[in-house]
Amino acid sequence: MADIQEQSVVMDIDLYGNENRDGTAKEYLDNEAVKTAFTLWLTSKKGEFIRQPTYGGVFDSILFKQMSEEKAEMIAFSIRTAVTNFFSPSIRLLELGVTPNYEQRYWEIYIKYENPFDNQVQSVTIYTKDLSAKDSVDYIQIDYIGDNLYNFCVIKKPSMGGQLLKYDSVKLAWLWDRYLFSSFNINTDPRAADIVEECNR
């Protein structure tokens, strides 16, 4: 592990505040570090970066404003500018899609990029309704129901940093941060009320 760290160029800590088994902060190197920093940057708000009050918040200006194709172009321009100014050459933008959902009033922003550390292509999808990053490769599917799901929630709750259980109308599933409850049905699960209470307390 020491040899890997000596050769690494970039390091970042887990944006969800996850820890290793020994209680130390979970760290990412090179490609994963850039991905973590990029996701945090995209979903941050102005003022969240210490000593850099004007950084972040690339989506703040679009919330609660009229949705249009012209606005979609402005969003895409803001993202391209941010990538050029703050993440070049660590990220090379390959594809950028900004799609409005007029009916439910949210933006879906799809970003595909290449990282120079290993020339690996990554993608991130962000929904501006709740400004939470949805990265398909990082979702952890949880198939538990009933007592098993409840016990899972009890065990994970201390490390969730206040994340709430919520229903994603796009994925048609219940999400708890990066955990996707693939078999959970709030109407039929015998421990549904306990599960919701435990996740959201």
Biotite code that builds the C-alpha atoms (Angstrom):
import biotite.structure as struc

atoms = struc.array([
    struc.Atom([0.000, 0.000, 0.000], chain_id="A", res_id=1, res_name="MET", atom_name="CA", element="C"),
    struc.Atom([2.873, 2.377, 0.776], chain_id="A", res_id=2, res_name="ALA", atom_name="CA", element="C"),
    struc.Atom([4.293, 1.929, -2.717], chain_id="A", res_id=3, res_name="ASP", atom_name="CA", element="C"),
    struc.Atom([0.941, 2.796, -4.288], chain_id="A", res_id=4, res_name="ILE", atom_name="CA", element="C"),
    struc.Atom([0.619, 5.955, -2.199], chain_id="A", res_id=5, res_name="GLN", atom_name="CA", element="C"),
    struc.Atom([4.149, 7.079, -3.097], chain_id="A", res_id=6, res_name="GLU", atom_name="CA", element="C"),
    struc.Atom([3.329, 6.822, -6.803], chain_id="A", res_id=7, res_name="GLN", atom_name="CA", element="C"),
    struc.Atom([-0.087, 8.513, -6.466], chain_id="A", res_id=8, res_name="SER", atom_name="CA", element="C"),
    struc.Atom([-0.580, 12.080, -7.614], chain_id="A", res_id=9, res_name="VAL", atom_name="CA", element="C"),
    struc.Atom([-4.030, 12.879, -6.192], chain_id="A", res_id=10, res_name="VAL", atom_name="CA", element="C"),
    struc.Atom([-5.727, 11.867, -2.934], chain_id="A", res_id=11, res_name="MET", atom_name="CA", element="C"),
    struc.Atom([-9.192, 12.691, -1.548], chain_id="A", res_id=12, res_name="ASP", atom_name="CA", element="C"),
    struc.Atom([-11.365, 11.495, 1.323], chain_id="A", res_id=13, res_name="ILE", atom_name="CA", element="C"),
    struc.Atom([-14.797, 9.906, 0.936], chain_id="A", res_id=14, res_name="ASP", atom_name="CA", element="C"),
    struc.Atom([-17.451, 12.581, 0.315], chain_id="A", res_id=15, res_name="LEU", atom_name="CA", element="C"),
    struc.Atom([-20.029, 10.611, 2.346], chain_id="A", res_id=16, res_name="TYR", atom_name="CA", element="C"),
    struc.Atom([-17.796, 10.600, 5.436], chain_id="A", res_id=17, res_name="GLY", atom_name="CA", element="C"),
    struc.Atom([-17.326, 6.834, 5.411], chain_id="A", res_id=18, res_name="ASN", atom_name="CA", element="C"),
    struc.Atom([-14.588, 5.366, 7.570], chain_id="A", res_id=19, res_name="GLU", atom_name="CA", element="C"),
    struc.Atom([-12.287, 2.370, 7.394], chain_id="A", res_id=20, res_name="ASN", atom_name="CA", element="C"),
    struc.Atom([-12.681, -0.429, 9.953], chain_id="A", res_id=21, res_name="ARG", atom_name="CA", element="C"),
    struc.Atom([-10.030, 1.162, 12.143], chain_id="A", res_id=22, res_name="ASP", atom_name="CA", element="C"),
    struc.Atom([-11.966, 4.453, 12.300], chain_id="A", res_id=23, res_name="GLY", atom_name="CA", element="C"),
    struc.Atom([-9.728, 6.428, 9.937], chain_id="A", res_id=24, res_name="THR", atom_name="CA", element="C"),
    struc.Atom([-11.224, 8.391, 7.050], chain_id="A", res_id=25, res_name="ALA", atom_name="CA", element="C"),
    struc.Atom([-11.692, 6.411, 3.845], chain_id="A", res_id=26, res_name="LYS", atom_name="CA", element="C"),
    struc.Atom([-9.301, 7.707, 1.200], chain_id="A", res_id=27, res_name="GLU", atom_name="CA", element="C"),
    struc.Atom([-9.277, 7.504, -2.581], chain_id="A", res_id=28, res_name="TYR", atom_name="CA", element="C"),
    struc.Atom([-6.267, 7.766, -4.857], chain_id="A", res_id=29, res_name="LEU", atom_name="CA", element="C"),
    struc.Atom([-5.804, 9.077, -8.394], chain_id="A", res_id=30, res_name="ASP", atom_name="CA", element="C"),
    struc.Atom([-8.796, 8.184, -10.589], chain_id="A", res_id=31, res_name="ASN", atom_name="CA", element="C"),
    struc.Atom([-11.192, 7.557, -7.693], chain_id="A", res_id=32, res_name="GLU", atom_name="CA", element="C"),
    struc.Atom([-9.987, 10.710, -5.922], chain_id="A", res_id=33, res_name="ALA", atom_name="CA", element="C"),
    struc.Atom([-10.744, 12.858, -8.959], chain_id="A", res_id=34, res_name="VAL", atom_name="CA", element="C"),
    struc.Atom([-14.156, 11.232, -9.325], chain_id="A", res_id=35, res_name="LYS", atom_name="CA", element="C"),
    struc.Atom([-14.983, 11.932, -5.667], chain_id="A", res_id=36, res_name="THR", atom_name="CA", element="C"),
    struc.Atom([-13.851, 15.555, -5.879], chain_id="A", res_id=37, res_name="ALA", atom_name="CA", element="C"),
    struc.Atom([-15.738, 16.091, -9.144], chain_id="A", res_id=38, res_name="PHE", atom_name="CA", element="C"),
    struc.Atom([-18.986, 14.694, -7.727], chain_id="A", res_id=39, res_name="THR", atom_name="CA", element="C"),
    struc.Atom([-18.656, 16.858, -4.616], chain_id="A", res_id=40, res_name="LEU", atom_name="CA", element="C"),
    struc.Atom([-17.931, 19.915, -6.744], chain_id="A", res_id=41, res_name="TRP", atom_name="CA", element="C"),
    struc.Atom([-20.976, 19.371, -8.954], chain_id="A", res_id=42, res_name="LEU", atom_name="CA", element="C"),
    struc.Atom([-23.378, 18.907, -6.044], chain_id="A", res_id=43, res_name="THR", atom_name="CA", element="C"),
    struc.Atom([-21.974, 21.615, -3.755], chain_id="A", res_id=44, res_name="SER", atom_name="CA", element="C"),
    struc.Atom([-23.336, 25.069, -3.044], chain_id="A", res_id=45, res_name="LYS", atom_name="CA", element="C"),
    struc.Atom([-21.490, 28.366, -2.979], chain_id="A", res_id=46, res_name="LYS", atom_name="CA", element="C"),
    struc.Atom([-20.043, 29.012, 0.460], chain_id="A", res_id=47, res_name="GLY", atom_name="CA", element="C"),
    struc.Atom([-19.438, 25.369, 1.355], chain_id="A", res_id=48, res_name="GLU", atom_name="CA", element="C"),
    struc.Atom([-15.703, 25.514, 0.629], chain_id="A", res_id=49, res_name="PHE", atom_name="CA", element="C"),
    struc.Atom([-13.673, 27.071, 3.459], chain_id="A", res_id=50, res_name="ILE", atom_name="CA", element="C"),
    struc.Atom([-11.808, 30.223, 2.362], chain_id="A", res_id=51, res_name="ARG", atom_name="CA", element="C"),
    struc.Atom([-13.329, 29.897, -1.142], chain_id="A", res_id=52, res_name="GLN", atom_name="CA", element="C"),
    struc.Atom([-16.885, 31.299, -0.787], chain_id="A", res_id=53, res_name="PRO", atom_name="CA", element="C"),
    struc.Atom([-17.363, 31.750, -4.536], chain_id="A", res_id=54, res_name="THR", atom_name="CA", element="C"),
    struc.Atom([-16.426, 28.158, -5.445], chain_id="A", res_id=55, res_name="TYR", atom_name="CA", element="C"),
    struc.Atom([-18.967, 25.455, -6.181], chain_id="A", res_id=56, res_name="GLY", atom_name="CA", element="C"),
    struc.Atom([-22.653, 25.903, -6.750], chain_id="A", res_id=57, res_name="GLY", atom_name="CA", element="C"),
    struc.Atom([-22.722, 25.347, -10.505], chain_id="A", res_id=58, res_name="VAL", atom_name="CA", element="C"),
    struc.Atom([-26.423, 24.424, -10.239], chain_id="A", res_id=59, res_name="PHE", atom_name="CA", element="C"),
    struc.Atom([-27.558, 27.030, -7.691], chain_id="A", res_id=60, res_name="ASP", atom_name="CA", element="C"),
    struc.Atom([-28.490, 29.549, -10.366], chain_id="A", res_id=61, res_name="SER", atom_name="CA", element="C"),
    struc.Atom([-30.866, 27.190, -12.192], chain_id="A", res_id=62, res_name="ILE", atom_name="CA", element="C"),
    struc.Atom([-33.088, 26.075, -9.342], chain_id="A", res_id=63, res_name="LEU", atom_name="CA", element="C"),
    struc.Atom([-36.594, 27.601, -9.258], chain_id="A", res_id=64, res_name="PHE", atom_name="CA", element="C"),
    struc.Atom([-36.112, 29.241, -12.663], chain_id="A", res_id=65, res_name="LYS", atom_name="CA", element="C"),
    struc.Atom([-38.120, 28.674, -15.814], chain_id="A", res_id=66, res_name="GLN", atom_name="CA", element="C"),
    struc.Atom([-37.069, 25.554, -17.690], chain_id="A", res_id=67, res_name="MET", atom_name="CA", element="C"),
    struc.Atom([-36.206, 25.955, -21.359], chain_id="A", res_id=68, res_name="SER", atom_name="CA", element="C"),
    struc.Atom([-33.791, 24.768, -24.023], chain_id="A", res_id=69, res_name="GLU", atom_name="CA", element="C"),
    struc.Atom([-31.942, 28.057, -23.695], chain_id="A", res_id=70, res_name="GLU", atom_name="CA", element="C"),
    struc.Atom([-31.509, 27.434, -19.957], chain_id="A", res_id=71, res_name="LYS", atom_name="CA", element="C"),
    struc.Atom([-30.211, 23.916, -20.740], chain_id="A", res_id=72, res_name="ALA", atom_name="CA", element="C"),
    struc.Atom([-27.509, 25.447, -22.939], chain_id="A", res_id=73, res_name="GLU", atom_name="CA", element="C"),
    struc.Atom([-26.549, 27.856, -20.126], chain_id="A", res_id=74, res_name="MET", atom_name="CA", element="C"),
    struc.Atom([-26.233, 24.953, -17.673], chain_id="A", res_id=75, res_name="ILE", atom_name="CA", element="C"),
    struc.Atom([-24.037, 23.015, -20.115], chain_id="A", res_id=76, res_name="ALA", atom_name="CA", element="C"),
    struc.Atom([-21.852, 26.094, -20.615], chain_id="A", res_id=77, res_name="PHE", atom_name="CA", element="C"),
    struc.Atom([-21.467, 26.544, -16.822], chain_id="A", res_id=78, res_name="SER", atom_name="CA", element="C"),
    struc.Atom([-20.395, 22.918, -16.395], chain_id="A", res_id=79, res_name="ILE", atom_name="CA", element="C"),
    struc.Atom([-17.904, 23.058, -19.276], chain_id="A", res_id=80, res_name="ARG", atom_name="CA", element="C"),
    struc.Atom([-16.423, 26.261, -17.833], chain_id="A", res_id=81, res_name="THR", atom_name="CA", element="C"),
    struc.Atom([-16.125, 24.706, -14.360], chain_id="A", res_id=82, res_name="ALA", atom_name="CA", element="C"),
    struc.Atom([-14.435, 21.599, -15.745], chain_id="A", res_id=83, res_name="VAL", atom_name="CA", element="C"),
    struc.Atom([-11.969, 23.713, -17.747], chain_id="A", res_id=84, res_name="THR", atom_name="CA", element="C"),
    struc.Atom([-11.180, 26.082, -14.877], chain_id="A", res_id=85, res_name="ASN", atom_name="CA", element="C"),
    struc.Atom([-10.966, 23.629, -11.985], chain_id="A", res_id=86, res_name="PHE", atom_name="CA", element="C"),
    struc.Atom([-10.506, 20.076, -13.269], chain_id="A", res_id=87, res_name="PHE", atom_name="CA", element="C"),
    struc.Atom([-8.335, 20.329, -16.363], chain_id="A", res_id=88, res_name="SER", atom_name="CA", element="C"),
    struc.Atom([-6.227, 18.280, -17.082], chain_id="A", res_id=89, res_name="PRO", atom_name="CA", element="C"),
    struc.Atom([-7.558, 15.798, -14.471], chain_id="A", res_id=90, res_name="SER", atom_name="CA", element="C"),
    struc.Atom([-10.826, 15.425, -16.375], chain_id="A", res_id=91, res_name="ILE", atom_name="CA", element="C"),
    struc.Atom([-11.457, 15.396, -20.107], chain_id="A", res_id=92, res_name="ARG", atom_name="CA", element="C"),
    struc.Atom([-15.146, 15.926, -20.859], chain_id="A", res_id=93, res_name="LEU", atom_name="CA", element="C"),
    struc.Atom([-16.435, 13.406, -23.407], chain_id="A", res_id=94, res_name="LEU", atom_name="CA", element="C"),
    struc.Atom([-20.191, 13.880, -23.286], chain_id="A", res_id=95, res_name="GLU", atom_name="CA", element="C"),
    struc.Atom([-22.589, 16.251, -21.561], chain_id="A", res_id=96, res_name="LEU", atom_name="CA", element="C"),
    struc.Atom([-26.372, 16.007, -21.630], chain_id="A", res_id=97, res_name="GLY", atom_name="CA", element="C"),
    struc.Atom([-28.754, 18.440, -19.919], chain_id="A", res_id=98, res_name="VAL", atom_name="CA", element="C"),
    struc.Atom([-32.373, 17.247, -20.090], chain_id="A", res_id=99, res_name="THR", atom_name="CA", element="C"),
    struc.Atom([-35.328, 19.050, -18.485], chain_id="A", res_id=100, res_name="PRO", atom_name="CA", element="C"),
    struc.Atom([-38.251, 17.094, -17.045], chain_id="A", res_id=101, res_name="ASN", atom_name="CA", element="C"),
    struc.Atom([-41.011, 19.672, -17.396], chain_id="A", res_id=102, res_name="TYR", atom_name="CA", element="C"),
    struc.Atom([-43.692, 17.565, -15.725], chain_id="A", res_id=103, res_name="GLU", atom_name="CA", element="C"),
    struc.Atom([-41.824, 16.915, -12.468], chain_id="A", res_id=104, res_name="GLN", atom_name="CA", element="C"),
    struc.Atom([-39.663, 20.061, -12.667], chain_id="A", res_id=105, res_name="ARG", atom_name="CA", element="C"),
    struc.Atom([-36.157, 18.695, -12.391], chain_id="A", res_id=106, res_name="TYR", atom_name="CA", element="C"),
    struc.Atom([-33.060, 18.661, -14.568], chain_id="A", res_id=107, res_name="TRP", atom_name="CA", element="C"),
    struc.Atom([-31.206, 15.473, -15.429], chain_id="A", res_id=108, res_name="GLU", atom_name="CA", element="C"),
    struc.Atom([-27.546, 16.144, -16.113], chain_id="A", res_id=109, res_name="ILE", atom_name="CA", element="C"),
    struc.Atom([-25.446, 13.356, -17.584], chain_id="A", res_id=110, res_name="TYR", atom_name="CA", element="C"),
    struc.Atom([-21.668, 13.757, -17.645], chain_id="A", res_id=111, res_name="ILE", atom_name="CA", element="C"),
    struc.Atom([-19.238, 11.330, -19.249], chain_id="A", res_id=112, res_name="LYS", atom_name="CA", element="C"),
    struc.Atom([-15.535, 11.993, -18.846], chain_id="A", res_id=113, res_name="TYR", atom_name="CA", element="C"),
    struc.Atom([-12.105, 10.440, -19.115], chain_id="A", res_id=114, res_name="GLU", atom_name="CA", element="C"),
    struc.Atom([-9.483, 10.439, -16.400], chain_id="A", res_id=115, res_name="ASN", atom_name="CA", element="C"),
    struc.Atom([-5.812, 10.595, -17.461], chain_id="A", res_id=116, res_name="PRO", atom_name="CA", element="C"),
    struc.Atom([-4.536, 8.386, -14.631], chain_id="A", res_id=117, res_name="PHE", atom_name="CA", element="C"),
    struc.Atom([-5.728, 5.232, -16.342], chain_id="A", res_id=118, res_name="ASP", atom_name="CA", element="C"),
    struc.Atom([-7.692, 6.544, -19.356], chain_id="A", res_id=119, res_name="ASN", atom_name="CA", element="C"),
    struc.Atom([-10.797, 5.087, -17.752], chain_id="A", res_id=120, res_name="GLN", atom_name="CA", element="C"),
    struc.Atom([-14.178, 6.482, -18.819], chain_id="A", res_id=121, res_name="VAL", atom_name="CA", element="C"),
    struc.Atom([-16.504, 7.457, -15.961], chain_id="A", res_id=122, res_name="GLN", atom_name="CA", element="C"),
    struc.Atom([-20.059, 8.767, -15.919], chain_id="A", res_id=123, res_name="SER", atom_name="CA", element="C"),
    struc.Atom([-22.178, 10.617, -13.380], chain_id="A", res_id=124, res_name="VAL", atom_name="CA", element="C"),
    struc.Atom([-25.875, 11.493, -13.534], chain_id="A", res_id=125, res_name="THR", atom_name="CA", element="C"),
    struc.Atom([-27.196, 14.291, -11.332], chain_id="A", res_id=126, res_name="ILE", atom_name="CA", element="C"),
    struc.Atom([-30.790, 15.334, -10.687], chain_id="A", res_id=127, res_name="TYR", atom_name="CA", element="C"),
    struc.Atom([-31.159, 18.951, -9.584], chain_id="A", res_id=128, res_name="THR", atom_name="CA", element="C"),
    struc.Atom([-34.443, 18.367, -7.761], chain_id="A", res_id=129, res_name="LYS", atom_name="CA", element="C"),
    struc.Atom([-32.513, 17.271, -4.665], chain_id="A", res_id=130, res_name="ASP", atom_name="CA", element="C"),
    struc.Atom([-28.957, 17.894, -5.916], chain_id="A", res_id=131, res_name="LEU", atom_name="CA", element="C"),
    struc.Atom([-27.910, 14.340, -5.059], chain_id="A", res_id=132, res_name="SER", atom_name="CA", element="C"),
    struc.Atom([-25.439, 12.588, -7.259], chain_id="A", res_id=133, res_name="ALA", atom_name="CA", element="C"),
    struc.Atom([-26.595, 9.349, -8.818], chain_id="A", res_id=134, res_name="LYS", atom_name="CA", element="C"),
    struc.Atom([-23.656, 7.311, -9.992], chain_id="A", res_id=135, res_name="ASP", atom_name="CA", element="C"),
    struc.Atom([-24.913, 4.037, -11.389], chain_id="A", res_id=136, res_name="SER", atom_name="CA", element="C"),
    struc.Atom([-21.673, 2.137, -10.813], chain_id="A", res_id=137, res_name="VAL", atom_name="CA", element="C"),
    struc.Atom([-21.597, 3.101, -7.127], chain_id="A", res_id=138, res_name="ASP", atom_name="CA", element="C"),
    struc.Atom([-25.168, 2.135, -6.139], chain_id="A", res_id=139, res_name="TYR", atom_name="CA", element="C"),
    struc.Atom([-25.255, -0.781, -3.741], chain_id="A", res_id=140, res_name="ILE", atom_name="CA", element="C"),
    struc.Atom([-28.397, -2.865, -4.197], chain_id="A", res_id=141, res_name="GLN", atom_name="CA", element="C"),
    struc.Atom([-29.896, -4.160, -0.958], chain_id="A", res_id=142, res_name="ILE", atom_name="CA", element="C"),
    struc.Atom([-32.313, -7.058, -1.495], chain_id="A", res_id=143, res_name="ASP", atom_name="CA", element="C"),
    struc.Atom([-33.332, -7.443, 2.156], chain_id="A", res_id=144, res_name="TYR", atom_name="CA", element="C"),
    struc.Atom([-36.895, -7.016, 3.430], chain_id="A", res_id=145, res_name="ILE", atom_name="CA", element="C"),
    struc.Atom([-38.562, -7.170, 6.840], chain_id="A", res_id=146, res_name="GLY", atom_name="CA", element="C"),
    struc.Atom([-36.336, -7.880, 9.845], chain_id="A", res_id=147, res_name="ASP", atom_name="CA", element="C"),
    struc.Atom([-33.197, -8.255, 7.717], chain_id="A", res_id=148, res_name="ASN", atom_name="CA", element="C"),
    struc.Atom([-33.633, -4.815, 6.141], chain_id="A", res_id=149, res_name="LEU", atom_name="CA", element="C"),
    struc.Atom([-34.465, -3.245, 9.496], chain_id="A", res_id=150, res_name="TYR", atom_name="CA", element="C"),
    struc.Atom([-31.321, -4.727, 11.090], chain_id="A", res_id=151, res_name="ASN", atom_name="CA", element="C"),
    struc.Atom([-29.255, -3.511, 8.117], chain_id="A", res_id=152, res_name="PHE", atom_name="CA", element="C"),
    struc.Atom([-30.569, 0.029, 8.718], chain_id="A", res_id=153, res_name="CYS", atom_name="CA", element="C"),
    struc.Atom([-29.778, -0.169, 12.446], chain_id="A", res_id=154, res_name="VAL", atom_name="CA", element="C"),
    struc.Atom([-26.187, -1.221, 11.710], chain_id="A", res_id=155, res_name="ILE", atom_name="CA", element="C"),
    struc.Atom([-25.592, 1.399, 8.987], chain_id="A", res_id=156, res_name="LYS", atom_name="CA", element="C"),
    struc.Atom([-27.375, 4.367, 10.608], chain_id="A", res_id=157, res_name="LYS", atom_name="CA", element="C"),
    struc.Atom([-24.370, 5.669, 12.633], chain_id="A", res_id=158, res_name="PRO", atom_name="CA", element="C"),
    struc.Atom([-22.283, 6.052, 9.456], chain_id="A", res_id=159, res_name="SER", atom_name="CA", element="C"),
    struc.Atom([-24.988, 7.666, 7.280], chain_id="A", res_id=160, res_name="MET", atom_name="CA", element="C"),
    struc.Atom([-24.342, 11.258, 8.308], chain_id="A", res_id=161, res_name="GLY", atom_name="CA", element="C"),
    struc.Atom([-28.007, 12.280, 8.427], chain_id="A", res_id=162, res_name="GLY", atom_name="CA", element="C"),
    struc.Atom([-28.951, 10.884, 5.009], chain_id="A", res_id=163, res_name="GLN", atom_name="CA", element="C"),
    struc.Atom([-32.691, 10.244, 4.682], chain_id="A", res_id=164, res_name="LEU", atom_name="CA", element="C"),
    struc.Atom([-34.550, 7.393, 3.044], chain_id="A", res_id=165, res_name="LEU", atom_name="CA", element="C"),
    struc.Atom([-36.455, 8.722, 0.027], chain_id="A", res_id=166, res_name="LYS", atom_name="CA", element="C"),
    struc.Atom([-38.321, 7.418, -2.970], chain_id="A", res_id=167, res_name="TYR", atom_name="CA", element="C"),
    struc.Atom([-36.712, 8.121, -6.352], chain_id="A", res_id=168, res_name="ASP", atom_name="CA", element="C"),
    struc.Atom([-39.468, 8.538, -8.944], chain_id="A", res_id=169, res_name="SER", atom_name="CA", element="C"),
    struc.Atom([-36.925, 8.150, -11.753], chain_id="A", res_id=170, res_name="VAL", atom_name="CA", element="C"),
    struc.Atom([-35.453, 4.842, -10.543], chain_id="A", res_id=171, res_name="LYS", atom_name="CA", element="C"),
    struc.Atom([-38.792, 3.757, -9.020], chain_id="A", res_id=172, res_name="LEU", atom_name="CA", element="C"),
    struc.Atom([-36.975, 2.601, -5.911], chain_id="A", res_id=173, res_name="ALA", atom_name="CA", element="C"),
    struc.Atom([-36.245, 3.649, -2.332], chain_id="A", res_id=174, res_name="TRP", atom_name="CA", element="C"),
    struc.Atom([-32.770, 5.154, -1.924], chain_id="A", res_id=175, res_name="LEU", atom_name="CA", element="C"),
    struc.Atom([-30.779, 5.681, 1.243], chain_id="A", res_id=176, res_name="TRP", atom_name="CA", element="C"),
    struc.Atom([-27.794, 7.669, 0.041], chain_id="A", res_id=177, res_name="ASP", atom_name="CA", element="C"),
    struc.Atom([-25.886, 5.139, -2.131], chain_id="A", res_id=178, res_name="ARG", atom_name="CA", element="C"),
    struc.Atom([-28.002, 2.156, -0.992], chain_id="A", res_id=179, res_name="TYR", atom_name="CA", element="C"),
    struc.Atom([-30.853, 1.115, -3.263], chain_id="A", res_id=180, res_name="LEU", atom_name="CA", element="C"),
    struc.Atom([-33.534, -0.968, -1.532], chain_id="A", res_id=181, res_name="PHE", atom_name="CA", element="C"),
    struc.Atom([-34.487, -3.073, -4.544], chain_id="A", res_id=182, res_name="SER", atom_name="CA", element="C"),
    struc.Atom([-37.029, -5.332, -2.795], chain_id="A", res_id=183, res_name="SER", atom_name="CA", element="C"),
    struc.Atom([-38.497, -2.868, -0.290], chain_id="A", res_id=184, res_name="PHE", atom_name="CA", element="C"),
    struc.Atom([-42.198, -2.027, -0.680], chain_id="A", res_id=185, res_name="ASN", atom_name="CA", element="C"),
    struc.Atom([-43.525, 0.445, 1.852], chain_id="A", res_id=186, res_name="ILE", atom_name="CA", element="C"),
    struc.Atom([-47.068, -0.856, 1.434], chain_id="A", res_id=187, res_name="ASN", atom_name="CA", element="C"),
    struc.Atom([-46.391, -4.567, 1.975], chain_id="A", res_id=188, res_name="THR", atom_name="CA", element="C"),
    struc.Atom([-43.205, -4.847, 4.048], chain_id="A", res_id=189, res_name="ASP", atom_name="CA", element="C"),
    struc.Atom([-44.094, -5.958, 7.602], chain_id="A", res_id=190, res_name="PRO", atom_name="CA", element="C"),
    struc.Atom([-41.393, -3.682, 9.101], chain_id="A", res_id=191, res_name="ARG", atom_name="CA", element="C"),
    struc.Atom([-41.935, -0.730, 6.749], chain_id="A", res_id=192, res_name="ALA", atom_name="CA", element="C"),
    struc.Atom([-42.780, 1.799, 9.467], chain_id="A", res_id=193, res_name="ALA", atom_name="CA", element="C"),
    struc.Atom([-39.787, 0.734, 11.593], chain_id="A", res_id=194, res_name="ASP", atom_name="CA", element="C"),
    struc.Atom([-37.430, 0.869, 8.604], chain_id="A", res_id=195, res_name="ILE", atom_name="CA", element="C"),
    struc.Atom([-38.512, 4.378, 7.614], chain_id="A", res_id=196, res_name="VAL", atom_name="CA", element="C"),
    struc.Atom([-38.318, 5.587, 11.206], chain_id="A", res_id=197, res_name="GLU", atom_name="CA", element="C"),
    struc.Atom([-34.852, 4.119, 11.728], chain_id="A", res_id=198, res_name="GLU", atom_name="CA", element="C"),
    struc.Atom([-33.440, 5.590, 8.496], chain_id="A", res_id=199, res_name="CYS", atom_name="CA", element="C"),
    struc.Atom([-34.949, 9.043, 9.019], chain_id="A", res_id=200, res_name="ASN", atom_name="CA", element="C"),
    struc.Atom([-34.542, 9.561, 12.771], chain_id="A", res_id=201, res_name="ARG", atom_name="CA", element="C"),
])
